Each structure stands twice: as structure tokens, then as C-alpha cells.
Amino acid sequence: MPLSKMDTDQAKAARAAAKAKWDKMTPEEKAAYKKAASQKKREELTAMEAVAADQGPVFDAKKAKRKPPRPRRSRCRPRSSGNRT
């Protein structure tokens, strides 16, 4: 189900209008717009996302020092296709 009932031409026209509006804005207006959008996004975070954003990635030093396991060799030898004498 589409998010809106716009067809391609309408979507392109809306994008062009939004781009023209953005280009007419002053740097201060752009900064204020970005700040407001960032604030809105932070308010919409779920509790889990907020905790993860505050805590950052968890680093485990013990796991970081370990080397990855080596691939094991097969114990079976491949059979040769030629005749043995």
C-alpha cells in the first residue's frame, strides 16, 4: 500500500518545490530547521533507543583480544581420479 496517493509527476514537482524553498533559505534558517528536526527526532526515540544512544556501543576487551578460530582442515583426503599402480 503506497504511503501517499501522489503519482510520479506530482512527487517530482513536490520535490522540486521543496528544493527551491530550501535553496531560498538563509544559512541561519537552515541551521534552525536542522536543529528543530534533530530535536523532534530525539523526542520520538523509544526508551531502548535513548538508552543505547546515551550508553554508546558496548566494548568487551576480553572478546577483542581473542583471535578468530582457524578453519579446520578436512580429515578426509580427496580421491584421485587416475588409476593407481
Residue frames as a rotation matrix with the C-alpha (Angstrom) as fourth column:
MET 1
0.587 0.810 0.000 0.00
0.810 -0.587 0.000 0.00
0.000 0.000 -1.000 0.00
PRO 2
-0.169 -0.696 0.698 1.55
0.619 -0.626 -0.475 3.33
0.767 0.352 0.536 -1.00
LEU 3
-0.560 -0.133 -0.818 2.19
0.791 -0.380 -0.480 5.97
-0.247 -0.915 0.318 1.62
SER 4
-0.389 0.455 -0.801 0.54
-0.206 -0.890 -0.406 8.68
-0.898 0.007 0.440 -0.45
LYS 5
0.429 0.673 0.603 -1.67
0.511 0.370 -0.776 8.95
-0.745 0.641 -0.185 -3.50
MET 6
0.303 -0.399 -0.865 0.89
-0.598 -0.787 0.153 11.02
-0.742 0.471 -0.477 -5.45
ASP 7
0.924 -0.158 0.348 1.90
0.364 0.641 -0.675 9.90
-0.117 0.751 0.650 -8.89
THR 8
0.123 -0.991 0.058 5.46
0.971 0.132 0.197 10.28
-0.203 0.032 0.979 -10.15
ASP 9
-0.181 -0.175 0.968 4.96
0.603 -0.797 -0.031 13.71
0.777 0.578 0.250 -11.73
GLN 10
0.741 0.513 0.432 3.38
-0.042 -0.607 0.793 15.11
0.670 -0.606 -0.429 -8.57
ALA 11
0.800 -0.502 -0.329 6.17
0.522 0.311 0.794 13.71
-0.296 -0.807 0.511 -6.42
LYS 12
-0.150 -0.889 0.432 8.82
0.983 -0.180 -0.029 15.22
0.103 0.420 0.902 -8.69
ALA 13
0.074 0.260 0.963 7.04
0.279 -0.932 0.231 18.59
0.957 0.252 -0.142 -8.62
ALA 14
0.956 0.291 0.031 6.77
0.033 -0.213 0.977 18.49
0.291 -0.933 -0.213 -4.81
ARG 15
0.453 -0.866 -0.211 10.46
0.821 0.312 0.478 17.63
-0.349 -0.390 0.852 -4.52
ALA 16
-0.265 -0.543 0.797 11.44
0.815 -0.568 -0.115 20.46
0.515 0.619 0.593 -6.87
ALA 17
0.465 0.518 0.718 9.30
0.037 -0.821 0.569 22.91
0.885 -0.238 -0.401 -4.87
ALA 18
0.961 -0.136 -0.240 10.85
0.257 0.129 0.958 21.78
-0.100 -0.982 0.159 -1.59
LYS 19
0.093 -0.986 0.138 14.35
0.982 0.113 0.151 22.07
-0.164 0.121 0.979 -3.07
ALA 20
-0.118 -0.079 0.990 13.61
0.518 -0.855 -0.006 25.59
0.847 0.512 0.142 -4.33
LYS 21
0.824 0.462 0.328 12.31
-0.057 -0.509 0.859 26.58
0.564 -0.727 -0.393 -0.90
TRP 22
0.728 -0.619 -0.295 15.44
0.596 0.359 0.718 25.14
-0.339 -0.699 0.630 0.76
ASP 23
-0.126 -0.825 0.551 17.71
0.969 -0.221 -0.109 27.00
0.212 0.520 0.827 -1.67
LYS 24
0.180 0.288 0.941 15.99
0.219 -0.944 0.247 30.31
0.959 0.161 -0.233 -0.83
MET 25
0.927 0.199 -0.319 16.59
0.333 -0.041 0.942 29.86
0.174 -0.979 -0.105 2.91
THR 26
0.458 -0.792 0.404 19.43
-0.713 -0.599 -0.365 31.68
0.531 -0.121 -0.839 4.63
PRO 27
-0.344 -0.667 -0.661 22.15
-0.060 0.718 -0.694 29.67
0.937 -0.199 -0.287 6.40
GLU 28
-0.868 0.066 0.491 20.65
-0.495 -0.175 -0.851 30.69
0.030 -0.982 0.185 9.76
GLU 29
0.147 0.989 0.022 17.21
-0.982 0.149 -0.116 29.42
-0.118 -0.004 0.993 8.73
LYS 30
0.310 -0.113 -0.944 18.73
-0.419 0.875 -0.242 26.17
0.853 0.471 0.224 7.51
ALA 31
-0.748 -0.649 -0.142 20.56
-0.117 0.339 -0.934 25.71
0.654 -0.682 -0.329 10.82
ALA 32
-0.590 0.607 0.532 17.37
-0.767 -0.215 -0.604 26.41
-0.252 -0.765 0.593 12.78
TYR 33
0.409 0.761 -0.504 15.44
-0.879 0.477 0.006 23.93
0.245 0.440 0.864 10.63
LYS 34
-0.032 -0.517 -0.855 18.07
-0.174 0.846 -0.505 21.22
0.984 0.133 -0.117 11.13
LYS 35
-0.906 -0.309 0.288 18.13
-0.303 -0.001 -0.953 21.86
0.295 -0.951 -0.093 14.88
ALA 36
-0.184 0.927 0.327 14.33
-0.945 -0.076 -0.317 21.60
-0.269 -0.367 0.890 15.10
ALA 37
0.482 0.332 -0.811 14.34
-0.645 0.760 -0.073 18.38
0.592 0.558 0.581 13.05
SER 38
-0.466 -0.738 -0.489 17.05
-0.091 0.589 -0.803 16.91
0.880 -0.329 -0.341 15.28
GLN 39
-0.808 0.225 0.545 15.09
-0.586 -0.208 -0.783 17.86
-0.063 -0.952 0.300 18.41
LYS 40
0.236 0.964 -0.120 11.93
-0.972 0.230 -0.056 16.27
-0.026 0.130 0.991 17.01
LYS 41
0.247 -0.217 -0.944 13.82
-0.362 0.883 -0.298 13.07
0.899 0.416 0.140 16.19
ARG 42
-0.802 -0.597 -0.027 15.27
-0.162 0.261 -0.952 12.89
0.575 -0.759 -0.306 19.71
GLU 43
-0.489 0.696 0.526 11.81
-0.836 -0.201 -0.511 13.27
-0.250 -0.689 0.680 21.22
GLU 44
0.476 0.749 -0.460 10.49
-0.862 0.500 -0.078 10.40
0.172 0.434 0.884 19.11
LEU 45
-0.489 -0.718 -0.495 13.14
-0.550 0.694 -0.464 7.92
0.677 0.046 -0.735 20.23
THR 46
0.628 0.621 -0.470 11.89
-0.037 0.626 0.779 4.93
0.778 -0.471 0.416 22.11
ALA 47
0.830 -0.289 0.477 13.22
-0.532 -0.149 0.834 4.24
-0.170 -0.946 -0.277 25.57
MET 48
0.663 -0.596 0.452 15.53
0.487 0.803 0.344 1.49
-0.568 -0.008 0.823 24.30
GLU 49
0.458 -0.488 0.743 16.96
0.727 -0.276 -0.629 3.70
0.512 0.828 0.228 21.58
ALA 50
0.731 -0.153 0.665 17.52
-0.353 -0.918 0.178 6.52
0.584 -0.365 -0.725 24.08
VAL 51
0.796 -0.459 0.395 19.45
-0.248 0.348 0.904 4.22
-0.553 -0.817 0.163 26.43
ALA 52
0.511 -0.612 0.604 21.52
0.797 0.601 -0.065 2.87
-0.323 0.514 0.795 23.57
ALA 53
0.556 -0.281 0.782 22.27
0.408 -0.728 -0.552 6.37
0.724 0.626 -0.290 22.30
ASP 54
0.790 -0.242 0.563 23.38
-0.567 -0.638 0.521 7.53
0.233 -0.731 -0.641 25.76
GLN 55
0.693 -0.503 0.515 25.44
-0.108 0.635 0.765 4.44
-0.712 -0.586 0.386 26.50
GLY 56
0.170 -0.625 -0.762 27.05
-0.979 -0.194 -0.059 4.05
-0.111 0.756 -0.645 23.09
PRO 57
0.478 -0.025 -0.878 28.47
-0.394 0.887 -0.240 0.79
0.785 0.461 0.415 21.81
VAL 58
0.818 -0.188 0.544 29.50
-0.464 0.345 0.816 -1.73
-0.341 -0.920 0.195 24.43
PHE 59
0.290 -0.821 -0.492 33.14
-0.663 0.198 -0.722 -2.79
0.691 0.535 -0.487 24.16
ASP 60
0.955 -0.025 0.296 34.29
-0.197 0.692 0.695 -6.06
-0.222 -0.721 0.656 25.67
ALA 61
0.264 -0.950 -0.165 38.09
-0.961 -0.275 0.045 -6.15
-0.088 0.147 -0.985 25.98
LYS 62
-0.193 -0.334 0.923 38.20
-0.374 0.894 0.245 -9.93
-0.907 -0.298 -0.298 26.52
LYS 63
0.572 0.480 0.665 36.43
0.415 0.530 -0.739 -10.64
-0.707 0.699 0.104 23.25
ALA 64
0.910 -0.240 -0.338 38.55
-0.407 -0.671 -0.620 -8.10
-0.078 0.702 -0.708 21.41
LYS 65
0.019 -0.987 0.162 41.82
-0.909 0.051 0.414 -9.86
-0.417 -0.155 -0.896 22.35
ARG 66
0.132 0.076 0.988 40.69
0.022 0.997 -0.080 -13.26
-0.991 0.032 0.130 21.13
LYS 67
-0.769 -0.355 -0.532 41.75
-0.546 -0.068 0.835 -14.37
-0.333 0.932 -0.141 17.71
PRO 68
0.312 0.905 -0.290 39.09
-0.942 0.255 -0.217 -15.79
-0.123 0.341 0.932 15.46
PRO 69
0.314 -0.185 0.931 39.10
-0.194 0.947 0.254 -19.59
-0.929 -0.261 0.262 15.28
ARG 70
-0.624 -0.596 -0.505 41.15
-0.657 0.051 0.753 -21.12
-0.423 0.801 -0.423 12.48
PRO 71
0.445 0.762 -0.470 39.23
-0.893 0.417 -0.170 -23.07
0.067 0.495 0.866 9.90
ARG 72
0.110 -0.364 0.925 39.69
-0.433 0.820 0.374 -26.78
-0.894 -0.442 -0.067 10.43
ARG 73
-0.556 -0.362 -0.748 41.13
-0.831 0.245 0.499 -28.97
0.002 0.899 -0.437 7.75
SER 74
0.614 0.761 -0.210 39.15
-0.775 0.632 0.024 -31.84
0.151 0.148 0.977 6.47
ARG 75
-0.024 -0.620 0.785 40.43
-0.656 0.602 0.455 -35.20
-0.754 -0.504 -0.421 7.69
CYS 76
0.531 0.267 0.804 39.33
0.355 0.791 -0.498 -36.98
-0.769 0.550 0.325 4.55
ARG 77
-0.571 -0.739 -0.356 41.61
-0.139 -0.340 0.930 -36.94
-0.809 0.581 0.091 1.57
PRO 78
0.384 0.709 -0.591 40.05
-0.755 -0.127 -0.643 -36.44
-0.531 0.694 0.486 -1.81
ARG 79
0.347 -0.203 0.916 40.21
0.332 0.940 0.082 -39.46
-0.877 0.276 0.393 -4.06
SER 80
-0.538 -0.584 -0.607 42.34
-0.423 -0.436 0.794 -39.19
-0.729 0.684 -0.012 -7.14
SER 81
0.519 0.805 -0.286 40.63
-0.624 0.128 -0.771 -39.66
-0.584 0.579 0.569 -10.45
GLY 82
0.093 -0.576 -0.812 43.56
-0.924 0.254 -0.286 -41.51
0.371 0.777 -0.508 -12.06
ASN 83
0.860 0.162 -0.485 44.39
-0.068 0.976 0.206 -45.18
0.507 -0.144 0.850 -11.83
ARG 84
0.440 -0.717 0.541 46.87
-0.850 -0.139 0.508 -46.28
-0.289 -0.683 -0.671 -9.20
THR 85
0.562 -0.298 -0.772 49.56
-0.344 0.765 -0.545 -48.82
0.752 0.572 0.327 -9.99
